[in-house]
Amino acid sequence: MTSTEAAAIALQDHAALWSMGEIRASDVVNAACDALVTGLDTPGLRVLAACTRAEADYDIHDLLPEALNELGLTFYPVASEAGQEAAARALARRMLAGELTPREFTFRIHQRYGHELPLTERLAVFDDEYDVLEYGGRTVDQVDAEVTAEARRLAAHPHVPTEPTDTPN
């Protein structure tokens, strides 16, 4: 994977996590800056990356959809099922990168989506299993291994375009 592909995936993940209330708008602006540094460049991405932390909370609603569209990425409306699935996939990638433990990952998924989101139902069940480990015959390592396998399945990401769909002026 090229650095621009990785930056596009990271920006897409940040956008999905922001739209589901998982991260702050300033985190998305930081991802936009990182994307510019790796060579992704569109007018909307430049404007998004130029936001201050104070501006980000107010301006991201207007700027993010345009910046993603110019890059051929998807903006997920707040609380949409597709957005929830994209955020779950982004959290899976974070867990696999070591930013979350398997237990933290399942807890966040279960807390956010309960047993309602079909894509993450197994993770909610694993979170329940962590809660009753002392009463069963399984170990934390066994559940961690299954959570990690499920995270790998979720983290499989379709190809993200690395070329902008609109040319800069």
Disulfide bonds with the S-S distance in Angstrom:
none
